[in-house]
């Protein structure tokens, strides 16, 4: 469901464990976001958008424009 999360993570040459640690959570919990098994809480979406310097809309697949509007 959230394939962009995986793509962005891989573009940074990071694994799920590293991103999960940055978010203060387990790798298993983070993995469930990438697969769409669990919905991503708003606070986590904000952290991920800031970390990847992209918009939440891009993360959620609502736009193909990764530009973050500040």
VMD Tcl script that draws the C-alpha trace (Angstrom):
set ca {
  {0.00 0.00 0.00}
  {2.68 2.48 1.00}
  {5.27 1.50 -1.60}
  {6.65 5.03 -1.60}
  {7.83 4.54 1.97}
  {9.91 1.58 0.87}
  {11.21 3.40 -2.20}
  {12.21 6.48 -0.21}
  {13.87 4.33 2.45}
  {15.81 2.37 -0.15}
  {16.85 5.60 -1.90}
  {18.55 6.57 1.37}
  {20.21 3.14 1.55}
  {18.49 2.43 4.84}
  {16.85 -0.70 6.16}
  {13.60 -0.94 8.09}
  {15.43 -1.30 11.40}
  {17.24 2.01 10.90}
  {14.07 3.91 10.02}
  {12.19 2.28 12.89}
  {14.93 3.33 15.32}
  {14.73 6.91 14.04}
  {10.97 6.80 14.70}
  {11.42 5.21 18.14}
  {9.59 2.01 17.29}
  {10.20 -1.64 16.42}
  {11.16 -2.87 12.97}
  {8.05 -5.07 12.96}
  {5.80 -2.11 13.66}
  {7.40 -0.07 10.93}
  {7.20 -2.97 8.47}
  {3.42 -3.03 8.94}
  {3.28 0.57 7.72}
  {5.17 -0.26 4.53}
  {2.92 -3.23 3.78}
  {-0.28 -1.36 4.64}
  {-1.16 -3.81 7.39}
  {-1.41 -0.87 9.83}
  {-2.45 2.69 9.12}
  {0.24 5.27 9.78}
  {-0.54 7.66 12.66}
  {-0.42 11.35 11.83}
  {2.59 12.01 14.07}
  {4.58 9.31 12.25}
  {3.52 10.66 8.84}
  {4.81 14.09 9.84}
  {8.15 12.65 10.99}
  {8.54 10.63 7.80}
  {7.66 13.58 5.55}
  {10.22 15.75 7.33}
  {12.85 13.00 7.29}
  {12.42 12.37 3.56}
  {11.82 16.08 2.82}
  {8.58 15.36 0.98}
  {4.88 15.98 1.46}
  {2.45 13.79 3.34}
  {0.29 13.77 0.21}
  {3.19 12.22 -1.69}
  {3.71 9.57 1.00}
  {0.01 8.67 0.83}
  {-0.04 8.54 -2.97}
  {-2.37 11.53 -3.34}
  {0.10 13.30 -5.63}
  {3.04 12.35 -7.79}
  {4.84 15.59 -6.89}
  {7.27 14.84 -4.06}
  {7.91 18.55 -3.43}
  {7.30 19.60 0.14}
  {5.48 22.90 0.53}
  {6.72 24.89 3.49}
}
mol new
graphics top color blue
foreach p $ca { graphics top sphere $p radius 0.5 }
foreach p [lrange $ca 0 end-1] q [lrange $ca 1 end] { graphics top cylinder $p $q radius 0.2 }
display resetview
